[in-house]
């Protein structure tokens, strides 16, 4: 899988703790963050059906994913209309 660069902000103390952990484990910070993100998504996938769908579809082109999201939102809107 190819790596993609992105930028974000984070609480300074959390970032410092992550950096210290990465150094202690002799790992790159991006590997620690990627592992944490994967664990977060796996946990959310057990709680939220949409998260499970996003995890399964992550390998697909973004256009296909966006179309699937629009379709899912449309069906949820239709369900709420009939209640």
C-alpha positions in Angstrom: 0.0 0.0 0.0 1.4 3.4 -0.9 1.9 6.0 1.8 0.2 9.4 1.7 1.4 12.5 3.4 -1.0 14.6 5.5 -0.8 17.4 8.0 -2.7 17.7 11.3 -2.6 19.3 14.7 -2.5 17.5 18.0 -2.3 18.2 21.7 1.3 18.9 22.5 1.5 16.5 25.4 -0.1 13.7 23.5 2.3 14.2 20.6 5.3 14.2 23.0 4.1 11.0 24.6 3.8 9.4 21.2 7.2 10.5 20.1 8.8 9.2 23.4 7.0 5.9 22.9 8.2 5.6 19.3 11.8 6.3 20.4 11.5 3.7 23.3 10.2 1.1 20.8 12.8 2.1 18.2 10.1 2.8 15.7 9.2 5.6 13.4 6.5 7.9 14.7 4.4 7.4 11.6 4.4 3.7 12.2 3.1 4.2 15.8 0.4 6.6 14.5 -0.6 4.3 11.7 -0.9 1.4 14.2 -3.0 3.6 16.5 -5.3 4.7 13.6 -5.8 1.1 12.4 -6.7 0.0 16.0 -9.1 2.9 16.3 -10.9 2.0 13.0 -11.0 -1.7 14.0 -12.7 -0.7 17.3 -15.1 1.7 15.7 -16.0 -0.9 13.0 -17.4 -3.1 15.8 -19.6 -0.3 17.0 -20.7 1.5 13.8 -21.8 -0.2 10.6 -20.6 2.8 8.6 -17.1 2.6 10.0 -17.0 -1.1 9.0 -18.0 -0.1 5.4 -15.3 2.6 5.3 -12.6 0.2 6.4 -13.7 -2.4 3.8 -13.9 0.2 1.0 -10.6 2.0 1.8 -8.8 0.2 -1.1 -11.3 1.5 -3.7 -11.0 4.7 -5.6 -12.3 7.7 -3.7 -15.0 8.4 -6.3 -16.5 5.0 -5.6 -16.4 5.6 -1.9 -18.0 9.0 -2.2 -20.8 7.6 -4.3 -21.4 4.8 -1.8 -21.5 7.4 1.1 -24.1 9.5 -0.9 -26.2 6.4 -1.5 -26.1 5.4 2.1 -27.0 8.8 3.3 -29.9 8.9 0.8 -31.2 5.6 2.0 -31.0 6.7 5.7 -32.9 9.9 4.8 -35.6 7.9 3.1 -35.8 5.6 6.1 -36.3 8.6 8.4 -39.0 10.1 6.1 -41.1 7.0 6.5 -41.0 6.8 10.3 
